[in-house]
């Protein structure tokens, strides 16, 4: 009987340990840092498929979307800080509830327009400096085995997939890389005026990104409310190019702990 009681006590102690571990992990994820895995190539070459990072939840304060399944009992936003143009941000899609990661391009009150592939902010074109092309192997990438699009298509599997690359500089001096694959429907857009309390986002891989250039009514992201911002992406922690993280030979060691700019 004593052995049975000790066994039951040990079982309940294990359950309590698991319970409190989950509670602590949930609090950490909600208040401080949320893990995020990059599933698509919309932010190349800043972020690659298979990059793993922690999102800084303290950067912009907290809203109901700070909790899993948007369950935080918060109205609006508390302890909020305004994001800066150029921040790479994870946000909750206003329509489908998925978590997206894009670069903040337009602040409230800004006018945003793409003209022949060049971003214009408040009527002025941003500076774009040509760089060496971005080169990657045309092979299936990540768990979804997505094959990249290339400027030099058609390219056979295993061949060099090229994308034109530029250094784009915002009016506040923030610079980052953007990629251009070719002529697309979002290279030229209507003039957007960002409403108060909302933001305009774009992917760095401009021709392979679903973002604010397309309104939500026709399947895009549209403007993103402040309360939908989840946190800022500051640094890649881990990166793997393979279909499984356990494939050690696909780890990109040069990207471990790389700062996101």
C-alpha positions as CSV (number, residue, x, y, z in Angstrom):
1,X,0.0,0.0,0.0
2,X,2.9,2.3,0.9
3,X,4.5,1.7,-2.5
4,X,1.2,2.4,-4.3
5,X,0.7,5.7,-2.4
6,X,4.2,6.8,-3.2
7,X,3.6,5.9,-6.9
8,X,0.4,8.0,-7.0
9,X,2.1,10.9,-5.2
10,X,5.0,10.7,-7.7
11,X,2.4,10.8,-10.6
12,X,0.7,13.9,-9.3
13,X,4.0,15.6,-8.6
14,X,4.9,15.0,-12.3
15,X,1.6,16.4,-13.4
16,X,2.1,19.5,-11.3
17,X,5.6,20.0,-12.6
18,X,4.3,19.8,-16.2
19,X,1.4,22.2,-15.4
20,X,3.6,24.9,-13.9
21,X,6.2,24.5,-16.6
22,X,3.4,25.2,-19.2
23,X,2.2,28.2,-17.2
24,X,5.7,29.7,-17.0
25,X,6.2,29.1,-20.7
26,X,2.9,30.7,-21.5
27,X,3.7,33.8,-19.4
28,X,7.1,34.1,-21.0
29,X,5.6,33.7,-24.5
30,X,2.9,36.3,-23.8
31,X,4.9,38.9,-22.0
32,X,8.5,38.7,-23.4
33,X,9.4,36.6,-26.4
34,X,7.4,34.5,-28.9
35,X,9.0,32.0,-31.1
36,X,8.4,32.4,-34.8
37,X,9.5,30.2,-37.7
38,X,9.8,31.6,-41.3
39,X,7.6,29.5,-43.6
40,X,7.9,31.5,-46.9
41,X,10.3,33.5,-48.9
42,X,8.4,36.9,-48.7
43,X,11.2,38.5,-46.7
44,X,14.3,37.3,-48.6
45,X,17.1,38.0,-48.3
46,X,16.5,39.5,-44.8
47,X,14.8,36.4,-43.7
48,X,15.1,33.0,-45.3
49,X,12.8,30.0,-45.2
50,X,13.7,27.9,-42.2
51,X,15.0,30.9,-40.0
52,X,13.8,30.6,-36.4
53,X,13.6,33.7,-34.3
54,X,12.1,35.1,-31.1
55,X,9.8,38.1,-31.4
56,X,10.2,40.9,-28.9
57,X,6.7,41.2,-27.3
58,X,7.7,44.2,-25.1
59,X,8.6,46.4,-28.1
60,X,5.1,47.8,-28.7
61,X,3.1,46.9,-25.6
62,X,0.2,44.4,-25.4
63,X,-3.2,43.8,-27.0
64,X,-5.6,40.9,-27.1
65,X,-3.4,39.4,-29.9
66,X,-0.5,39.1,-27.5
67,X,-2.0,35.9,-26.2
68,X,-2.4,32.7,-28.2
69,X,-5.7,32.6,-30.2
70,X,-6.0,36.4,-29.4
71,X,-7.4,35.5,-25.9
72,X,-5.9,38.3,-23.8
73,X,-8.6,40.2,-22.0
74,X,-7.3,43.6,-23.2
75,X,-9.3,46.3,-25.0
76,X,-7.1,48.3,-27.4
77,X,-3.4,48.4,-26.4
78,X,-1.6,48.8,-23.1
79,X,2.0,49.9,-22.4
80,X,2.1,50.8,-26.1
81,X,5.1,52.2,-27.9
82,X,4.9,53.4,-31.5
83,X,6.9,51.3,-34.1
84,X,9.4,52.9,-36.3
85,X,9.5,52.8,-40.1
86,X,11.7,50.0,-41.2
87,X,11.0,47.7,-38.2
88,X,10.5,44.0,-39.1
89,X,7.3,43.1,-37.3
90,X,5.1,40.1,-36.7
91,X,1.4,41.0,-36.8
92,X,-1.9,39.2,-36.8
93,X,-3.6,39.3,-40.2
94,X,-6.7,41.5,-39.8
95,X,-8.9,39.1,-41.8
96,X,-7.7,35.5,-41.6
97,X,-6.0,35.5,-38.1
98,X,-2.7,34.2,-39.3
99,X,0.6,35.6,-38.0
100,X,2.6,37.5,-40.8
101,X,6.0,39.0,-40.7
102,X,6.8,42.0,-42.9
103,X,8.6,45.3,-42.9
104,X,6.8,48.5,-41.7
105,X,6.8,50.9,-44.6
106,X,4.0,53.4,-44.0
107,X,3.1,55.2,-40.7
108,X,-0.3,56.8,-40.0
109,X,-0.9,59.8,-42.3
110,X,1.7,58.7,-44.9
111,X,0.9,58.3,-48.5
112,X,2.4,55.2,-50.1
113,X,2.6,54.2,-53.7
114,X,4.7,51.9,-55.9
115,X,5.6,53.3,-59.3
116,X,7.3,51.0,-61.8
117,X,8.9,49.0,-58.9
118,X,10.0,52.0,-56.9
119,X,8.5,52.8,-53.5
120,X,7.3,56.4,-53.0
121,X,6.7,57.7,-49.5
122,X,4.8,61.0,-49.2
123,X,5.4,61.6,-52.9
124,X,9.2,61.1,-52.9
125,X,10.9,58.0,-54.3
126,X,13.1,56.1,-51.8
127,X,16.7,55.7,-52.6
128,X,17.6,52.4,-54.3
129,X,21.2,51.4,-54.9
130,X,21.9,48.3,-57.1
131,X,23.8,45.5,-55.4
132,X,25.1,42.2,-56.5
133,X,22.3,39.8,-57.3
134,X,20.9,37.4,-54.6
135,X,21.9,33.9,-55.6
136,X,20.3,30.7,-54.2
137,X,20.0,27.1,-55.5
138,X,16.7,26.4,-57.2
139,X,15.8,23.6,-54.9
140,X,12.8,22.8,-52.7
141,X,13.1,24.8,-49.4
142,X,11.9,24.1,-45.9
143,X,9.1,21.7,-44.7
144,X,6.8,23.0,-47.4
145,X,9.4,22.3,-50.1
146,X,8.8,25.6,-51.8
147,X,10.8,26.2,-55.0
148,X,12.0,29.8,-55.4
149,X,11.1,32.0,-58.3
150,X,14.1,33.5,-60.3
151,X,14.8,36.5,-62.4
152,X,16.7,34.2,-64.8
153,X,14.0,31.6,-65.1
154,X,13.7,29.0,-66.6
155,X,16.3,27.5,-64.3
156,X,16.7,23.7,-63.9
157,X,16.6,22.2,-60.4
158,X,19.9,22.7,-58.7
159,X,20.9,25.6,-60.9
160,X,21.7,29.2,-59.7
161,X,18.5,31.1,-59.1
162,X,19.2,34.9,-59.4
163,X,17.2,37.8,-58.1
164,X,18.0,41.5,-58.6
165,X,19.0,43.0,-55.3
166,X,18.9,46.7,-54.1
167,X,19.8,48.6,-51.0
168,X,16.7,50.6,-50.2
169,X,17.0,53.6,-47.8
170,X,14.0,55.1,-46.1
171,X,13.7,58.8,-45.3
172,X,14.7,58.2,-41.7
173,X,18.0,56.7,-42.9
174,X,17.1,53.0,-42.2
175,X,18.5,50.8,-45.0
176,X,17.8,47.2,-45.9
177,X,17.9,44.9,-48.9
178,X,15.0,44.3,-51.3
179,X,14.7,41.8,-54.1
180,X,13.1,42.2,-57.6
181,X,12.2,39.2,-59.7
182,X,10.5,40.9,-62.6
183,X,7.4,42.8,-63.7
184,X,4.3,42.1,-61.5
185,X,0.9,43.7,-60.9
186,X,2.1,45.2,-57.6
187,X,5.0,47.1,-59.2
188,X,2.6,50.0,-59.8
189,X,-0.2,50.6,-57.3
190,X,-2.8,53.2,-56.5
191,X,-1.9,56.0,-54.0
192,X,-2.6,54.7,-50.5
193,X,-3.2,57.1,-47.5
194,X,-2.5,55.3,-44.2
195,X,-5.4,55.9,-41.8
196,X,-4.8,57.0,-38.2
197,X,-4.0,54.1,-35.9
198,X,-3.0,51.8,-38.8
199,X,0.2,50.8,-40.7
200,X,1.3,49.7,-44.1
201,X,3.5,46.7,-44.5
202,X,5.5,45.2,-47.4
203,X,7.8,42.1,-47.8
204,X,11.4,42.7,-48.8
205,X,11.0,40.1,-51.6
206,X,8.8,42.5,-53.4
207,X,7.5,40.3,-56.2
208,X,6.8,37.3,-53.9
209,X,4.9,38.9,-51.0
210,X,1.2,39.2,-50.0
211,X,1.1,42.5,-48.1
212,X,-0.6,45.9,-47.7
213,X,-0.3,46.7,-51.5
214,X,-3.4,44.5,-52.0
215,X,-6.6,45.4,-50.0
216,X,-8.1,42.7,-47.8
217,X,-11.3,42.7,-49.8
218,X,-9.5,41.1,-52.7
219,X,-7.3,38.7,-50.7
220,X,-4.4,40.9,-49.5
221,X,-3.4,42.3,-46.1
222,X,-4.4,46.0,-46.5
223,X,-3.8,48.4,-43.6
224,X,-2.9,46.8,-40.3
225,X,-4.4,48.2,-37.0
226,X,-2.0,49.0,-34.2
227,X,-3.6,46.4,-31.9
228,X,-2.7,43.7,-34.4
229,X,1.0,44.2,-33.9
230,X,2.5,41.3,-31.9
231,X,6.2,42.2,-31.7
232,X,9.5,43.2,-33.3
233,X,11.8,40.7,-34.9
234,X,15.4,41.6,-33.8
235,X,17.6,38.6,-34.3
236,X,17.7,35.1,-36.0
237,X,18.4,32.5,-33.4
238,X,18.6,29.3,-35.6
239,X,18.4,28.6,-39.3
240,X,17.9,25.4,-41.3
241,X,17.5,25.0,-45.0
242,X,16.2,21.5,-44.9
243,X,12.7,19.9,-44.5
244,X,13.5,18.9,-40.9
245,X,15.4,20.7,-38.2
246,X,17.2,17.5,-37.3
247,X,19.0,17.5,-40.7
248,X,22.2,18.9,-39.2
249,X,23.9,19.1,-42.6
250,X,21.2,21.7,-43.7
251,X,21.9,24.1,-40.8
252,X,23.0,27.6,-41.8
253,X,25.5,28.3,-39.1
254,X,26.4,31.7,-40.5
255,X,22.8,32.9,-39.7
256,X,22.8,31.8,-36.0
257,X,22.2,34.9,-33.9
258,X,22.3,37.2,-36.9
259,X,20.8,40.7,-36.3
260,X,17.8,41.5,-38.4
261,X,18.1,44.8,-40.3
